[in-house]
Amino acid sequence: MTDAGRQPTLKVEGLTKKFAEHTLWSRLSFDAGPGSIIAVSGPSGAGKTTLLNCVGLLEDFDEGSVTYNEGTFRSGYLHKSRKGQRVCLRENIGFLFQNYGLVEQWNVSHNLQIPLKMKKREHRKERDERIGRVLDIVGMNGSQKKKIYTLSGGEQQRIALARLLLKQPNVILADEPTSALDQDNANVVIRILCELAQQGAAVIISTHNEEIKQICTSIIEIG
């Protein structure tokens, strides 16, 4: 799924996930390079969210490996490589969750300061200017002091997109990112994800949406 001779950002090899006697998926392999947009598709209960969690190092798997650049994580890594997991999450991976993954009691600006603190120290003026620029991009400038719980679902997802724009991760894992949104907000989500891919990110989206599948460079069918 990457150009010949081009090193993939993410490589998944032989991934298997089981719950008791039930196997969700077995020996799953794929890679994702800069600029790719990959859809993960399948019926409800097939394990799409679980796959993103495993690829994103939030959940362990039973067999196989996940490689980000030079770091490889094999089954059981959660018991062996917590530090490596934290570094990889900080430096490589960005998430777009169905529940938005924001701290509801914080205001917008406070939520968006997190990726800036992870990257580097900045003067307050520079930080505020960067936050203002990404909020402009997602159509939410002027919302910096609003508490997250006062925003609609579409507005919260736009803030989550702004967080991705600040972090600029190598890999973005988006779990049904438009499923609860109206068409206008869904269009914003897809536009920003495509722009991030154009800037060099590898984007993996779990989805049932046929329109989203049509913009993807490849599709992984599970279940």
PASEBA-1860 file (N, C-alpha, C; in nm, 3 decimals):
! residues 223
1> MTDAGRQP> 0.081/-0.121/0.000/0.000/0.000/0.000/0.085/0.126/0.000 ~ 0.214/0.109/-0.009/0.302/0.223/-0.019/0.380/0.213/-0.148 ~ 0.435/0.326/-0.194/0.513/0.325/-0.315/0.637/0.238/-0.299 ~ 0.681/0.178/-0.408/0.800/0.093/-0.403/0.919/0.173/-0.353 ~ 0.989/0.118/-0.257/1.108/0.182/-0.203/1.079/0.288/-0.099 ~ 0.953/0.311/-0.071/0.916/0.413/0.027/0.884/0.347/0.160 ~ 0.950/0.390/0.266/0.933/0.329/0.397/0.794/0.362/0.453 ~ 0.713/0.260/0.489/0.582/0.290/0.547/0.595/0.354/0.685
9> TLKVEGLT> 0.501/0.441/0.717/0.495/0.501/0.850/0.451/0.397/0.953 ~ 0.360/0.310/0.911/0.302/0.209/0.999/0.302/0.076/0.926 ~ 0.342/-0.031/0.998/0.340/-0.165/0.940/0.276/-0.260/1.040 ~ 0.169/-0.327/0.998/0.098/-0.424/1.080/0.120/-0.562/1.020 ~ 0.166/-0.657/1.101/0.198/-0.790/1.050/0.134/-0.899/1.137 ~ 0.052/-0.981/1.075/-0.003/-1.100/1.140/-0.084/-1.075/1.265 ~ -0.160/-0.966/1.266/-0.232/-0.928/1.388/-0.354/-1.017/1.410 ~ -0.366/-1.071/1.531/-0.479/-1.155/1.569/-0.533/-1.106/1.702
17> KKFAEHTL> -0.666/-1.100/1.712/-0.730/-1.057/1.836/-0.842/-1.154/1.871 ~ -0.840/-1.203/1.997/-0.940/-1.298/2.043/-1.007/-1.246/2.170 ~ -1.133/-1.283/2.188/-1.204/-1.265/2.313/-1.255/-1.403/2.355 ~ -1.193/-1.459/2.458/-1.224/-1.597/2.499/-1.204/-1.689/2.379 ~ -1.307/-1.760/2.337/-1.295/-1.853/2.224/-1.326/-1.787/2.090 ~ -1.365/-1.661/2.094/-1.405/-1.593/1.970/-1.288/-1.515/1.911 ~ -1.259/-1.536/1.784/-1.154/-1.463/1.714/-1.217/-1.352/1.630 ~ -1.180/-1.227/1.660/-1.234/-1.114/1.584/-1.173/-1.109/1.444
25> WSRLSFDA> -1.042/-1.115/1.437/-0.971/-1.119/1.310/-0.838/-1.188/1.333 ~ -0.787/-1.250/1.226/-0.669/-1.335/1.239/-0.569/-1.307/1.129 ~ -0.440/-1.298/1.166/-0.328/-1.283/1.073/-0.349/-1.164/0.978 ~ -0.394/-1.053/1.034/-0.421/-0.934/0.954/-0.290/-0.856/0.933 ~ -0.261/-0.823/0.807/-0.139/-0.750/0.774/-0.169/-0.637/0.676 ~ -0.110/-0.522/0.700/-0.118/-0.410/0.605/-0.014/-0.307/0.646 ~ 0.016/-0.215/0.554/0.100/-0.102/0.591/0.040/0.027/0.539 ~ 0.083/0.136/0.598/0.029/0.268/0.563/0.144/0.367/0.555
33> GPGSIIAV> 0.154/0.433/0.442/0.259/0.532/0.423/0.205/0.673/0.424 ~ 0.293/0.772/0.417/0.250/0.912/0.415/0.152/0.937/0.302 ~ 0.043/1.005/0.334/-0.055/1.039/0.233/-0.164/0.937/0.208 ~ -0.153/0.821/0.269/-0.255/0.718/0.248/-0.377/0.743/0.336 ~ -0.494/0.705/0.284/-0.619/0.709/0.361/-0.681/0.571/0.347 ~ -0.686/0.498/0.457/-0.731/0.359/0.456/-0.861/0.347/0.533 ~ -0.961/0.283/0.473/-1.088/0.257/0.541/-1.084/0.117/0.602 ~ -1.131/0.106/0.725/-1.155/-0.024/0.788/-1.305/-0.044/0.788
41> SGPSGAGK> -1.353/-0.145/0.716/-1.496/-0.165/0.697/-1.537/-0.304/0.742 ~ -1.663/-0.318/0.781/-1.715/-0.446/0.823/-1.842/-0.428/0.902 ~ -1.916/-0.534/0.927/-2.041/-0.523/1.001/-2.018/-0.485/1.147 ~ -2.123/-0.438/1.213/-2.115/-0.408/1.356/-2.073/-0.534/1.431 ~ -1.981/-0.518/1.525/-1.932/-0.631/1.602/-1.814/-0.702/1.540 ~ -1.770/-0.657/1.422/-1.657/-0.723/1.355/-1.523/-0.689/1.419 ~ -1.519/-0.580/1.497/-1.394/-0.543/1.565/-1.322/-0.427/1.503 ~ -1.394/-0.335/1.438/-1.329/-0.221/1.375/-1.265/-0.129/1.480
49> TTLLNCVG> -1.342/-0.096/1.584/-1.287/-0.011/1.690/-1.173/-0.081/1.762 ~ -1.188/-0.210/1.787/-1.082/-0.286/1.853/-0.955/-0.286/1.769 ~ -0.969/-0.298/1.637/-0.851/-0.294/1.551/-0.780/-0.160/1.563 ~ -0.854/-0.051/1.559/-0.789/0.080/1.574/-0.722/0.093/1.711 ~ -0.786/0.042/1.815/-0.726/0.047/1.948/-0.597/-0.034/1.954 ~ -0.595/-0.149/1.887/-0.473/-0.232/1.886/-0.363/-0.165/1.804 ~ -0.398/-0.115/1.687/-0.299/-0.046/1.604/-0.248/0.078/1.675 ~ -0.337/0.145/1.752/-0.299/0.266/1.824/-0.236/0.242/1.959
57> LLEDFDEG> -0.208/0.114/1.991/-0.137/0.076/2.114/-0.215/0.109/2.241 ~ -0.347/0.115/2.229/-0.431/0.132/2.347/-0.478/-0.001/2.403 ~ -0.469/-0.106/2.321/-0.519/-0.238/2.359/-0.425/-0.342/2.301 ~ -0.392/-0.443/2.383/-0.300/-0.547/2.338/-0.370/-0.643/2.242 ~ -0.291/-0.720/2.170/-0.342/-0.819/2.076/-0.279/-0.953/2.108 ~ -0.327/-1.059/2.045/-0.285/-1.195/2.080/-0.167/-1.246/2.000 ~ -0.155/-1.202/1.877/-0.044/-1.242/1.792/-0.010/-1.126/1.699 ~ 0.115/-1.127/1.649/0.153/-1.030/1.548/0.233/-0.914/1.604
65> SVTYNEGT> 0.248/-0.810/1.520/0.327/-0.694/1.560/0.278/-0.569/1.490 ~ 0.305/-0.456/1.555/0.275/-0.324/1.500/0.404/-0.243/1.504 ~ 0.445/-0.189/1.391/0.570/-0.114/1.384/0.544/0.030/1.342 ~ 0.592/0.123/1.424/0.592/0.265/1.390/0.736/0.307/1.368 ~ 0.768/0.343/1.245/0.905/0.380/1.212/1.000/0.270/1.261 ~ 1.083/0.298/1.360/1.181/0.198/1.405/1.135/0.118/1.527 ~ 1.019/0.151/1.583/0.975/0.083/1.704/0.872/-0.024/1.675 ~ 0.901/-0.148/1.714/0.810/-0.260/1.691/0.751/-0.308/1.822
73> FRSGYLHK> 0.619/-0.325/1.824/0.546/-0.372/1.942/0.482/-0.505/1.909 ~ 0.517/-0.609/1.988/0.462/-0.743/1.967/0.360/-0.774/2.075 ~ 0.283/-0.880/2.054/0.179/-0.916/2.152/0.241/-0.928/2.291 ~ 0.171/-0.876/2.391/0.222/-0.874/2.528/0.303/-0.752/2.561 ~ 0.314/-0.655/2.466/0.399/-0.538/2.488/0.353/-0.454/2.607 ~ 0.222/-0.457/2.638/0.173/-0.374/2.748/0.235/-0.413/2.882 ~ 0.285/-0.536/2.890/0.348/-0.581/3.014/0.500/-0.560/3.011 ~ 0.552/-0.517/2.895/0.697/-0.511/2.879/0.749/-0.372/2.841
81> SRKGQRVC> 0.669/-0.294/2.772/0.722/-0.173/2.711/0.630/-0.053/2.729 ~ 0.595/-0.023/2.853/0.508/0.090/2.880/0.571/0.223/2.835 ~ 0.702/0.237/2.861/0.769/0.361/2.823/0.768/0.378/2.672 ~ 0.801/0.270/2.600/0.801/0.277/2.454/0.664/0.308/2.400 ~ 0.561/0.252/2.464/0.424/0.280/2.423/0.393/0.429/2.440 ~ 0.429/0.485/2.555/0.401/0.627/2.581/0.472/0.718/2.482 ~ 0.598/0.686/2.452/0.675/0.767/2.358/0.612/0.761/2.220 ~ 0.572/0.640/2.177/0.511/0.624/2.045/0.379/0.698/2.037
89> LRENIGFL> 0.297/0.688/2.141/0.170/0.760/2.144/0.192/0.910/2.135 ~ 0.292/0.958/2.205/0.319/1.102/2.207/0.373/1.151/2.073 ~ 0.462/1.073/2.011/0.534/1.122/1.895/0.472/1.085/1.760 ~ 0.390/0.982/1.756/0.345/0.931/1.626/0.196/0.931/1.602 ~ 0.113/0.916/1.706/-0.026/0.877/1.686/-0.122/0.987/1.731 ~ -0.224/1.011/1.648/-0.333/1.101/1.685/-0.465/1.027/1.669 ~ -0.559/1.051/1.760/-0.687/0.982/1.758/-0.802/1.079/1.733 ~ -0.904/1.029/1.665/-1.030/1.099/1.652/-1.137/1.000/1.695
97> FQNYGLVE> -1.183/1.015/1.821/-1.274/0.919/1.882/-1.420/0.955/1.855 ~ -1.508/0.854/1.864/-1.652/0.879/1.853/-1.701/0.970/1.965 ~ -1.640/0.958/2.083/-1.682/1.042/2.196/-1.595/1.167/2.210 ~ -1.514/1.195/2.108/-1.436/1.318/2.091/-1.309/1.323/2.177 ~ -1.306/1.255/2.292/-1.184/1.247/2.372/-1.140/1.379/2.433 ~ -1.233/1.466/2.462/-1.202/1.595/2.522/-1.239/1.595/2.671 ~ -1.177/1.682/2.746/-1.210/1.697/2.889/-1.324/1.796/2.899 ~ -1.444/1.749/2.935/-1.565/1.829/2.925/-1.566/1.949/3.018
105> QWNVSHNL> -1.501/1.938/3.133/-1.503/2.048/3.230/-1.400/2.157/3.197 ~ -1.311/2.130/3.105/-1.211/2.229/3.063/-1.269/2.313/2.950 ~ -1.210/2.432/2.932/-1.251/2.510/2.816/-1.173/2.465/2.692 ~ -1.209/2.521/2.579/-1.149/2.481/2.452/-0.998/2.504/2.452 ~ -0.956/2.621/2.495/-0.813/2.654/2.495/-0.733/2.556/2.580 ~ -0.784/2.523/2.698/-0.714/2.430/2.787/-0.699/2.294/2.720 ~ -0.803/2.245/2.654/-0.793/2.119/2.583/-0.688/2.123/2.472 ~ -0.677/2.236/2.405/-0.585/2.245/2.291/-0.442/2.273/2.333
113> QIPLKMKK> -0.420/2.307/2.458/-0.283/2.328/2.505/-0.207/2.197/2.520 ~ -0.278/2.085/2.534/-0.213/1.957/2.562/-0.112/1.918/2.454 ~ -0.152/1.916/2.324/-0.052/1.878/2.223/0.063/1.977/2.212 ~ 0.039/2.105/2.244/0.148/2.202/2.240/0.249/2.176/2.350 ~ 0.202/2.139/2.468/0.293/2.107/2.578/0.371/1.980/2.548 ~ 0.309/1.887/2.474/0.377/1.763/2.440/0.489/1.788/2.340 ~ 0.471/1.884/2.251/0.569/1.909/2.146/0.687/1.993/2.196 ~ 0.658/2.109/2.250/0.766/2.197/2.293/0.708/2.310/2.377
121> REHRKERD> 0.796/2.378/2.447/0.754/2.493/2.525/0.744/2.615/2.433 ~ 0.639/2.691/2.451/0.619/2.812/2.372/0.577/2.925/2.465 ~ 0.606/3.047/2.420/0.553/3.162/2.493/0.401/3.162/2.480 ~ 0.335/3.216/2.578/0.189/3.213/2.580/0.130/3.278/2.455 ~ 0.189/3.388/2.411/0.137/3.458/2.292/0.145/3.368/2.169 ~ 0.258/3.300/2.151/0.275/3.210/2.037/0.175/3.095/2.043 ~ 0.158/3.041/2.163/0.064/2.930/2.182/-0.078/2.974/2.148 ~ -0.118/3.092/2.199/-0.253/3.140/2.174/-0.276/3.170/2.026
129> ERIGRVLD> -0.172/3.218/1.959/-0.185/3.245/1.815/-0.202/3.115/1.736 ~ -0.128/3.013/1.773/-0.143/2.884/1.704/-0.280/2.825/1.728 ~ -0.330/2.834/1.850/-0.464/2.785/1.879/-0.568/2.861/1.797 ~ -0.552/2.992/1.788/-0.645/3.071/1.708/-0.643/3.032/1.561 ~ -0.524/3.002/1.508/-0.515/2.965/1.366/-0.586/2.833/1.337 ~ -0.566/2.732/1.423/-0.632/2.604/1.395/-0.782/2.612/1.418 ~ -0.825/2.695/1.514/-0.969/2.713/1.534/-1.031/2.784/1.414 ~ -0.957/2.874/1.352/-1.003/2.935/1.227/-1.027/2.829/1.119
137> IVGMNGSQ> -0.932/2.737/1.108/-0.940/2.635/1.004/-1.065/2.549/1.020 ~ -1.100/2.517/1.145/-1.218/2.430/1.168/-1.345/2.511/1.193 ~ -1.337/2.644/1.176/-1.457/2.727/1.190/-1.502/2.749/1.333 ~ -1.407/2.749/1.428/-1.445/2.761/1.570/-1.368/2.871/1.642 ~ -1.308/2.966/1.571/-1.237/3.073/1.640/-1.337/3.157/1.721 ~ -1.292/3.203/1.835/-1.379/3.274/1.927/-1.437/3.184/2.035 ~ -1.409/3.053/2.024/-1.465/2.959/2.122/-1.366/2.923/2.233 ~ -1.252/2.990/2.236/-1.144/2.949/2.327/-1.187/2.936/2.472
145> KKKIYTLS> -1.274/3.022/2.519/-1.311/3.021/2.661/-1.435/2.938/2.691 ~ -1.495/2.879/2.589/-1.617/2.800/2.611/-1.583/2.664/2.671 ~ -1.662/2.621/2.767/-1.646/2.487/2.824/-1.691/2.384/2.721 ~ -1.621/2.271/2.719/-1.652/2.168/2.621/-1.796/2.118/2.634 ~ -1.846/2.105/2.756/-1.980/2.049/2.775/-2.090/2.141/2.722 ~ -2.058/2.268/2.690/-2.158/2.358/2.635/-2.166/2.349/2.482 ~ -2.076/2.274/2.420/-2.070/2.265/2.274/-2.152/2.148/2.222 ~ -2.202/2.159/2.101/-2.271/2.048/2.036/-2.171/1.939/1.998
153> GGEQQRIA> -2.224/1.823/1.960/-2.135/1.715/1.918/-2.050/1.753/1.798 ~ -2.110/1.821/1.700/-2.034/1.864/1.583/-1.924/1.963/1.620 ~ -1.955/2.054/1.711/-1.854/2.150/1.755/-1.741/2.081/1.831 ~ -1.776/1.982/1.914/-1.671/1.910/1.986/-1.580/1.834/1.890 ~ -1.638/1.776/1.785/-1.554/1.705/1.690/-1.463/1.803/1.615 ~ -1.509/1.924/1.592/-1.422/2.025/1.530/-1.304/2.060/1.622 ~ -1.331/2.067/1.752/-1.222/2.093/1.847/-1.124/1.976/1.847 ~ -1.175/1.854/1.839/-1.087/1.738/1.830/-1.002/1.744/1.703
161> LARLLLKQ> -1.059/1.793/1.593/-0.981/1.812/1.470/-0.873/1.918/1.489 ~ -0.909/2.026/1.558/-0.810/2.131/1.585/-0.692/2.074/1.665 ~ -0.722/1.984/1.757/-0.616/1.921/1.836/-0.522/1.840/1.746 ~ -0.580/1.769/1.648/-0.496/1.695/1.553/-0.408/1.790/1.472 ~ -0.465/1.901/1.430/-0.388/1.999/1.352/-0.271/2.053/1.432 ~ -0.289/2.069/1.562/-0.179/2.116/1.646/-0.074/2.008/1.667 ~ -0.118/1.885/1.685/-0.023/1.777/1.712/0.054/1.734/1.588 ~ -0.011/1.736/1.470/0.051/1.691/1.345/0.110/1.551/1.357
169> PNVILADE> 0.030/1.451/1.392/0.083/1.316/1.409/0.116/1.250/1.275 ~ 0.201/1.148/1.279/0.234/1.072/1.159/0.120/0.981/1.117 ~ 0.046/0.929/1.215/-0.065/0.838/1.190/-0.188/0.889/1.263 ~ -0.301/0.894/1.193/-0.428/0.936/1.253/-0.524/0.818/1.247 ~ -0.582/0.784/1.362/-0.678/0.675/1.372/-0.813/0.735/1.406 ~ -0.906/0.727/1.312/-1.036/0.792/1.326/-1.145/0.685/1.333 ~ -1.214/0.679/1.447/-1.314/0.575/1.470/-1.454/0.629/1.442 ~ -1.511/0.590/1.327/-1.645/0.636/1.286/-1.660/0.787/1.312
177> PTSALDQD> -1.571/0.869/1.255/-1.565/1.010/1.296/-1.685/1.094/1.253 ~ -1.767/1.044/1.160/-1.882/1.124/1.115/-2.016/1.062/1.151 ~ -2.015/0.952/1.226/-2.138/0.874/1.246/-2.248/0.951/1.319 ~ -2.210/1.044/1.408/-2.311/1.116/1.486/-2.324/1.262/1.444 ~ -2.272/1.296/1.325/-2.267/1.436/1.284/-2.364/1.466/1.170 ~ -2.407/1.592/1.162/-2.485/1.634/1.046/-2.391/1.648/0.926 ~ -2.448/1.670/0.808/-2.367/1.668/0.686/-2.261/1.777/0.684 ~ -2.294/1.897/0.733/-2.197/2.007/0.732/-2.075/1.973/0.817
185> NANVVIRI> -2.100/1.924/0.938/-1.988/1.888/1.026/-1.912/1.768/0.972 ~ -1.984/1.672/0.914/-1.917/1.556/0.854/-1.825/1.600/0.741 ~ -1.870/1.696/0.661/-1.787/1.746/0.551/-1.659/1.811/0.603 ~ -1.669/1.884/0.714/-1.551/1.946/0.774/-1.452/1.839/0.818 ~ -1.502/1.735/0.884/-1.416/1.627/0.931/-1.341/1.563/0.814 ~ -1.412/1.527/0.709/-1.347/1.460/0.596/-1.248/1.554/0.527 ~ -1.285/1.682/0.512/-1.193/1.776/0.449/-1.062/1.787/0.527 ~ -1.071/1.800/0.658/-0.950/1.814/0.739/-0.866/1.687/0.736
193> LCELAQQG> -0.930/1.570/0.743/-0.854/1.445/0.737/-0.782/1.432/0.603 ~ -0.847/1.471/0.495/-0.781/1.467/0.363/-0.664/1.564/0.358 ~ -0.680/1.682/0.416/-0.570/1.779/0.418/-0.453/1.729/0.500 ~ -0.481/1.663/0.612/-0.373/1.608/0.693/-0.300/1.498/0.618 ~ -0.374/1.417/0.541/-0.309/1.316/0.457/-0.222/1.381/0.351 ~ -0.271/1.487/0.290/-0.193/1.558/0.188/-0.065/1.616/0.246 ~ -0.069/1.648/0.377/0.050/1.702/0.444/0.146/1.592/0.489 ~ 0.108/1.463/0.468/0.200/1.354/0.497/0.158/1.254/0.601
201> AAVIISTH> 0.041/1.272/0.661/-0.006/1.175/0.760/-0.063/1.052/0.691 ~ -0.056/0.938/0.760/-0.130/0.818/0.720/-0.259/0.817/0.801 ~ -0.374/0.809/0.734/-0.504/0.819/0.800/-0.576/0.686/0.786 ~ -0.622/0.632/0.899/-0.699/0.507/0.899/-0.834/0.536/0.962 ~ -0.942/0.508/0.888/-1.077/0.543/0.930/-1.163/0.419/0.937 ~ -1.223/0.392/1.052/-1.326/0.287/1.058/-1.458/0.350/1.018 ~ -1.530/0.286/0.927/-1.650/0.351/0.875/-1.743/0.252/0.805 ~ -1.872/0.288/0.806/-1.973/0.221/0.724/-2.007/0.307/0.602
209> NEEIKQIC> -1.959/0.429/0.600/-2.001/0.530/0.504/-1.939/0.506/0.366 ~ -2.023/0.485/0.265/-1.973/0.457/0.131/-1.903/0.578/0.070 ~ -1.947/0.699/0.102/-1.882/0.818/0.049/-1.740/0.830/0.101 ~ -1.720/0.796/0.229/-1.585/0.800/0.284/-1.498/0.695/0.217 ~ -1.551/0.577/0.197/-1.473/0.471/0.131/-1.423/0.515/-0.006 ~ -1.502/0.594/-0.076/-1.466/0.635/-0.211/-1.345/0.726/-0.215 ~ -1.317/0.798/-0.106/-1.201/0.886/-0.105/-1.075/0.815/-0.055 ~ -1.091/0.691/-0.009/-0.978/0.619/0.050/-0.890/0.557/-0.058
217> TSIIEIG> -0.763/0.545/-0.026/-0.669/0.483/-0.119/-0.676/0.332/-0.115 ~ -0.729/0.274/-0.006/-0.749/0.129/0.004/-0.850/0.101/0.114 ~ -0.904/-0.022/0.114/-1.006/-0.061/0.211/-0.967/-0.196/0.271 ~ -0.976/-0.205/0.403/-0.955/-0.331/0.475/-1.091/-0.380/0.520 ~ -1.132/-0.494/0.471/-1.260/-0.555/0.508/-1.236/-0.659/0.618 ~ -1.310/-0.646/0.728/-1.299/-0.745/0.836/-1.438/-0.797/0.870 ~ -1.442/-0.914/0.933/-1.568/-0.972/0.974/-1.635/-1.050/0.863
END
